[in-house]
Amino acid sequence: MGKDLKSLVRCMYTGKLNDNVRKLKIATEELKDIGNSVMKRVKICEEQQQMKRLDKVQSWLRQADIVIKEAEDLFLTSSSSSQGLLSSSHKMEKKICKKLKEVEEIKSRGMFEVVAENVGGGGSGSTVKTNDEETVGLEAVSGLVWRCLTMENTGIIGLYGVEGVGKTTVLTQVNNRLLQQKANGFDFVLWVFVSKNLNLEKIQDTIREKIGFLDRTWTSKTEEEKAAKIFDILSKRRFALFLDDVWEKVDLVKAGVPPPDAQNRSKVVFTTCSEDVCKEMSAQTKIKVEKLAWELAWDLFKKNVGEDTVKSHPDIAKVAQEVAAKCDGLPLALVTIGRAMASKKTPQEWRDALYILSNSPPNFSVLKLLDRN
């Protein structure tokens, strides 16, 4: 009878031990998933946005690694304990329960809204590639936008002008200059390409990646819930938001972006082809980006064609000036068409190019034709 009772008690302890081991394994795997998610967010912030992980996040990751290793060590010894003495099973069951509580406690602290911060007040963000040759004649506009970033009464700045005039180049210059100055005063420097077909959720997704908020439940949130999360983070920080290629009003409030004011000292700078969009966006400062004067346009064109090509035949220089004039002072056209003509060293090739440009304004299709000629 005594043996039967002892066997029954052992079975009860063994069953309880196995059940708790199963619970600990599930909790440990869940902690691993959370840890991997947090580390992925940290790497994106560090590698793509030059941010520094928060001390509390680093501490949590270290604690998670330790407790996961300790739990895995327990799994190796628990199987032998379940087959051994009753006292050993009881001791192991207590260790498993204690470790389960530790894992659950660390799990509960792993839901970080923000995992990293800017280094030395330099702002988070990434530089945008630009071509130095396309900045010719735009220095004054870039300087004006830069001064607006320091003015308290200017929160929203609109850059407008015809397509190809250099608006994106100016925006890129200011974005990159801001990021290169470590003590620029902004916590976040955010670049968002908007494009013709306005997609508010796409804008929200870009912003949340750049501010380091990568919650796994993000995709299941509504537009309003996403806006609330973005607003909660940005309202506590000073930010500079650059919106490129805006075709219609972007509702900042619906996107979750706190409207810039004297109190938060944040800035929104955008580019558009339409002055009306500047009004719709309530821009306090509107800056028109003008076409290049002829002297600057011709110098930029020659620089991209190359002096050797221009001087390769006496008849080319005059036609080259006419081709440059067809670019209408637009830096993008002057650079791209100039490069397309760099290998053309016969007057006939240049006359063909002039004919094409005389019948069609500079665009991608025209460039393809120039390349074939």
N, C-alpha and C positions, 0 to 999 in steps of 0.2 A: 504493500500500500504506500509506504514511504517513497519507494522508487518511482511509483506512478505519479505521486504528487510532485516530486522533484522534476520529473520529465515534463509535467504539465506547466510548471512555473518556467522551466527553461524555454519551452515552446512559446510561452507568452512573451518573455523577454526578447527571444530571437525575432518573433513576429514584429514586436514594437521597434526593435533595432533596425530591422530591414525596412520598415515603413519610414522611419526617420532618415535612414540613409537615402532612400528614394527621394524624399522631400528635399534633402540637402543637395542631391545631384541636380534636381530641377532648379532650385534656387541659385546654385552655382553657375549653371548654364545661362540662366537669365542675367546674372551679374556679368558674365563674360560678354553677352550681347550688348548690355548697357555700356560696358567699358569700351568695347570696340566702336560703338556709336560715338561716344565722347571723344575718343582718340581720333576718329575720322574728322570730326569737327575741328579739333585742335590743329591737326595737320593742315587742313584747308586754310585756317586762319594764319598759321605760321608761314606756310610755304607760298600761298597765293596773295596774302594781304599783309605780310610782314608784321603781324601782331605777336604779342607775347601771352602765353597761357597764364591764366590766373593762378595764384599760389594755392587757392583752395581746390582748384581742379587738379593741379599736380599732386597735392596731398591725397585727394580722393583716389586718384589713379594708383598711387603707390599702395594705399591701404587695400584697394580692391585686388591688386596683384598678390599681395601677401596672403590675404584671406582665401583667395582661390587656390593658391599653392597648398596652404594648410588643409583646406577641405579635400583636395586631391590626395594628400598624404593619408588622411583619415580613411578614404575609400579603400586604399591598399591594405590597411590593417584591420578594417571592420569585418572583412570576410572571414579572417582567421579567428577573430574574437567571437563571432557568432557560432563557431564550431567548438569553442573551448569551454572553460569553466564558467559557471553561472556568474561569479563575481566579476570575471573579465567582461562578459557581455553587458553587465550592469554598468561598469565603469565606461565602456565604450559608448553605451547608449547615452550617458550623461555628456560625454565629450561631443557626440554628434549633435545633441540638442543645443549645447552651448554654441557650437560653431554655426548651426542653423540660424540662431538668433543674431550672431555677428554678421552673417551674410545678408540677412534680411535688413538689418540696420544700415549697412553700407549701401545696399540697393536703394533704400528709401532716400538717400542723400545724393543720388546720381542724376537727378533731373535738373540740369543746369540750363537756364535760359541763355546765358552768355558764358562762353568758355575762355575768352581771351580779351586782351585790351591792347590799345596802341602803345608803342614804345616811346616814352619821352614826349608824349603829346603830339606825335607826328601824324596821327590819323591813320585809319586803316584804309586800304585800297590798293590798287595796282596801277602802275603807269600804263599809258596807252601809247602804242607805237605811232610815230609821226615821221614825216619826211621833212628834214630841215629845209630843203629847197622850196617846199610849198609854203613856208612861213614868210617868204619875202614880202615886204610891204604890210605885214599884219602885226608888226611889233607894237605899233601905237594902240591898236585895238586890244591886244593882249594886255598891255599896260593899263588901259582904262578898266578892263574887267577886273584886273588884279586890285586896283585901287578901290573898286566897288566892294570887294570882299572885306575891306577894312572899314567901310562906312557903316555906321549903326542904323541909319535910316533907309538902307537899301537891303532888302531881304531876298527879293526875287529879281533876277536880271535876265533879260531876253536879248539874244543875239539873232538878228534877222537879216536876210539878204537872199539874192538869187542863188540857185543851186550851183555849186562849184566855186563859190566866191571865197571860201576859206573859213566858214563858220566852225566846222568841226575841228579844223586845224587850230584855231584860236582856243576852243574849248579844251582840246588836248594839251596845248601848251600850258594853260592855267592849271589843269588837273595835275600834270606832271610836276610843275613847279611847286605846287602845294605839297605834294608827296615828298619831294626832295628836301623840303625844309622841315626838319624834325620837330621844331618848336613852332608849328604853325597855328596852334590853338584849337584845332579841330580834332574831335575824338574819332569821327568817321569821315572819310572822303570817298564818296560813292559815285560810280559811273554806270549809267544805264542807257543802253541804246533802245530808243522807243520805236521808231519806224512808222510807216504810213498806217498800218492796221493796228490801231491802239488796242493793247491787251493789258488790262490793269493787273490781272493775276500774274502775268509774266514779269511785270515791273516789280510786283511784290516778291516774287520768287528770287529775282536778282538781288533785291535789297536784303532779304533775309539771309542769303548766302554770304553777302559782303559784311554783314554785321555779326556773323558767326552764330546765327540762330538756326540750328539744323535739327529740329525736333522731328522724330519719326512719324508723328501724327500730323505733320504739316499738310500733307497732300489731302487729308480727309477734312481739313478745316474749310469753312466757308470763306468767301471773300471778306466778309465783315469780321470774322474771327482772326483772319490773317492781319487785317488792318489794325485790329486792337493790339495784337502782339507786337507789330512793328512800332506802333505809336508808343506803347509802353516802354520800349527800349530807347527809341530816338528822343522821346520827350525828356529823358534824363541826361542826354548827351548833346554836345554841340556838333553839328554835321554840316558838310558841304555836299550837296547833291547835284551832279551834272547829268542833265537829260539831253541826249543828242538826237537830232532829227525828229522833232515834235511837229506833227501835222494838225493836231487839234488839241483842245484843252485837256490837260491831264489833271483830274480831280485829286489834288494832293491829300485831302482829308479821307477820301474813299480808299486811297492807296495806303493810308496809315501814316503819312508824313505830316508831322506837326508844321503848320504854317510858320515860316520864319518871322520873327519879330525882334524888337529891341531887347526883350528879356532873354530869349534863348540864344540870340546872336547867330543863329544858323543861316545858311544861304542855299538858294536854289538857282542854278544857272542853266539855261536851256538854249538850244538852237532851233530855228524854224525859218522857213522860207516866207512866212506870212507875218506882216506887222499886226494883223488882226488877232493872231494867236497870242501875241505879246499882251494885247489888251485883255483877252479872255483869261489869260494866266495871271492877270493882275500884277504884271511886272512893274516895279517901281522905277526901274531903269531900262530903257530900250536903246540898244546900240545897233546901228545899221553898219554892216560890213560892206564896204564899197569895193568896186572893181579896181584893179591896179591901173595906175597911170601908165601911159604908153612907154615911157622910158624904163620903168621897172618891169613892165610886161615883156618888152623886147630883150632886156638883159636876162630875165628868167628863162625865156624861150631859148636864147643863144646858149645859155649855160647847159641846158639839157640836150640840145642838138649837138653842141660841140663846135668850137671855132674851126676845127679842121674841116668839118663837113660844110659849114657856111662858106668857107674860103676855097673849097675844092674846085669851084668853077665860077668864073666871073658873073654868070647869069643867075646863080643860085641866091645870092644875098638879097636881091630885090624881091624875088618870089618868096623867099623866106620871111621877109617883113610882111608881105601880104598874107601869108599863112598865119603868122603870129597875130596879125590884126583880126583874123577870123576867130581867134580864141577869145576875143572880146574882153580882155583883161581879167579872165578867170584863171587863178593860179592852177587849179586842177587840170584844166584844159591845156594850159601852157606847158605844164610839166609832162603830162601823158602824151600829148601830140608831139612835143619836142623830142621826147625819147623815141617815139615811133619813127621820127624822121631822121634820127641820128645816123642811120646806115644808108640813107638815100643821097647819092653823090652825083646824080645826073640832073640837069635842068628839067628833063621830061618827067622824071619821078616827082619833082616838086610841083610842076604844073598840074600833074594828075591829082596831087593832094589838094592843091588850091581849088581845082574843079569840084572835087568831092565836098570840100568844106563850104564852097559857095552855094551848093545845092542842099546841104544838110547841116544843121548846127552840130557842134562837137558832142558826140555821145559814144557809147560802147560799140554800136554798129559801125560808126564812122572809123573808129580805131581799128576794127578788124579789116576794113577795106584798105586803110593806109598800110597795114602790115602786109597785105597781099600784093600791094603795088610796089 
